[in-house]
Amino acid sequence: MITFAALLKTNLMWRKFCGWILRVWGWETSPFLPPEPKCILLGVPHTSMLDFVVAYLFYVSIGGKTFCMVKKSLFFPPLGWILRAIGGIPVDRKHPSSVVRSVIREMEKTDLMHLAIAPEGTRKPIARWKTGYHFIAKAANIPVYLCYFDWGRKKVAVDRKVELTDDANADTRRIQEIYESMNLKGRHPQNYITG
């Protein structure tokens, strides 16, 4: 029996449809898909719920399937079924340490997981990004890729892999500086702090 999740993951027509929607919407994409079976994809700048839509359409259109953390209170039928089908992982955001543990457990259950994380942790303006992505990457021994959705140029892409050290705060500052040098514009620019 073919599940809805499998259909979304493998259906070529669905991939083409997602790519078509992005083109009609005016978005330019890059075809690069990380080769590793498991990795973390940082999505910046995160200023709107529409960032998720753009990122989802993009990743499906290039043949990938992302997973993302979603607050567990949203996993009620039928919304919960849809969220799981598109890669939602239920997490309890009130307990950050349990979030990391639950995501690592989910990663251990599968052979393929590209986990999308917004390091800003919110759509509101924030100067200091969260480091949960770092702890997950180090604990699971997986790479981190920088991705972006630039509403100014209408471009979405997986940009580059970054090497992590054992210093989560220093790595996060370095990653913020890389993003700042890219001159990205969020859908709500006032909610993305640079410099």
FIFIKE-132674 format. One record per residue (C-alpha): residue in three letters; x negated, y, z. Coordinates in steps of 0.001 Angstrom, whole numbers, plus 500000, padded with zeros to 6 digits. Each point is the difference from the previous one (the first is absolute). Layout:
N
AlaXYZ ...
! end
This chain:
195
Met500000500000500000 Ile498624503435499019 Thr500230502574502773 Phe500596503698499473 Ala496484500685501357 Ala498433497602497471 Leu502028501601497223 Leu498730503462500924 Lys496437498723500162 Thr499801498120496729 Asn502603501352497585 Leu498275501699497066 Met503158501888499078 Trp500156501446503529 Arg496370501136499683 Lys500726501702496690 Phe503150501591501395 Cys498088501448502978 Gly497333501380497662 Trp502674501487497757 Ile501669501758502948 Leu496665501572500964 Arg499351501184496432 Val503494501499499707 Trp499413501695503368 Gly496791501472498538 Trp497431498005501989 Glu496603498984498644 Thr498573496744501367 Ser496727498131500138 Pro500015496234499267 Phe497397499032502639 Leu501154497251502382 Pro497656498973502857 Pro498626496511499265 Glu499952498805503615 Pro502968497883501126 Lys500266502031503214 Cys499232503682500512 Ile501294503234501461 Leu501206502798497722 Leu499970503456501587 Gly502668502254498487 Val499407503769500213 Pro501503502594500197 His503123498650501663 Thr502468502894500232 Ser503249498480498696 Met501986496755499993 Leu499749500192496199 Asp496279499193500352 Phe501075496435500795 Val502140499855496854 Val497159501276497794 Ala497470497644501603 Tyr502335496989499726 Leu500817500636496332 Phe496315500537499212 Tyr498726496877501706 Val502660497760498503 Ser499345501487496542 Ile496310498999500142 Gly500828496464501133 Gly499507500312503740 Lys502189499442503018 Thr499456502166503027 Phe501077499533503546 Cys500691502822502430 Met500918500414503642 Val503599500965500696 Lys501581500587503400 Lys501736496818501076 Ser503292501729500814 Leu500651500263496229 Phe499911496231499483 Phe503742499336500203 Pro502025498372497182 Pro500120500858497162 Leu497289502714500266 Gly497611497619501740 Trp500193497517497118 Ile499149502732497499 Leu497137501331502141 Arg498481496516500286 Ala500401499423496247 Ile497993503131499204 Gly497276499193502540 Gly501232501544503246 Ile498417498697503209 Pro502047500722503152 Val497975501704502734 Asp500713501557503389 Arg498439503455499703 Lys500496500710503704 His497118497602500729 Pro497092500797497619 Ser497786497109501161 Ser502767497498499270 Val500369501492496509 Val496392499092499170 Arg500442496471501405 Ser503265499382498141 Val498542501193496683 Ile496945497771500408 Arg502314497047500757 Glu501946500743496799 Met496729500121498044 Glu499000496589501334 Lys503254498476498686 Thr499317500834496358 Asp497265499701497407 Leu500792503352498398 Met500695503302501757 His499253503512498848 Leu501146502071502971 Ala500933503645499341 Ile499434502366502926 Ala500394503766500319 Pro497127500931502348 Glu501720503268500869 Gly502597497836501758 Thr502785502517499348 Arg501383502289497319 Lys499420503028502231 Pro496774502048499896 Ile497292498327502072 Ala496285500812500319 Arg498791496758501571 Trp500859496817498129 Lys500743496697501696 Thr497392497235500020 Gly502236496913500100 Tyr499085499170496390 His496357499757501120 Phe500713497521502793 Ile502082497831497670 Ala497320500039497284 Lys497200499128502413 Ala501991497302501813 Ala501124498361496740 Asn496638500626498259 Ile501623501602496955 Pro499073503050497889 Val501665503402499968 Tyr500912501865496810 Leu500891503668499674 Cys503201500594498038 Tyr501858503196499315 Phe503212501490498649 Asp499252503526498795 Trp503257501894499475 Gly498119502962498509 Arg498578498031497074 Lys502654497243500182 Lys497331497312500182 Val499984496833502126 Ala497037497638500227 Val497788497646501967 Asp496854502133500123 Arg497075498225501699 Lys498899497523502645 Val498419501419503167 Glu497522498207502222 Leu500853500045503688 Thr497596500210502932 Asp500771499093503605 Asp500987503618500756 Ala503707500411499180 Asn500075503729500757 Ala496936500818497890 Asp501288497885497112 Thr503383501685500151 Arg498420503474499957 Arg497898498964496988 Ile503089498661498211 Gln501881503233500743 Glu497112501976498479 Ile500107497843496848 Tyr503719500644499644 Glu499529503718500637 Ser497441500164497169 Met502633498566497617 Asn502239503104500327 Leu503206497978500221 Lys503426501558500357 Gly502801498361501946 Arg503643500253499017 His500349502290503021 Pro496566501716499971 Gln500557501695503349 Asn499990496541501625 Tyr496501499054498803 Ile497158501549501989 Thr496565500216498406 Gly496791501532501278 
! end
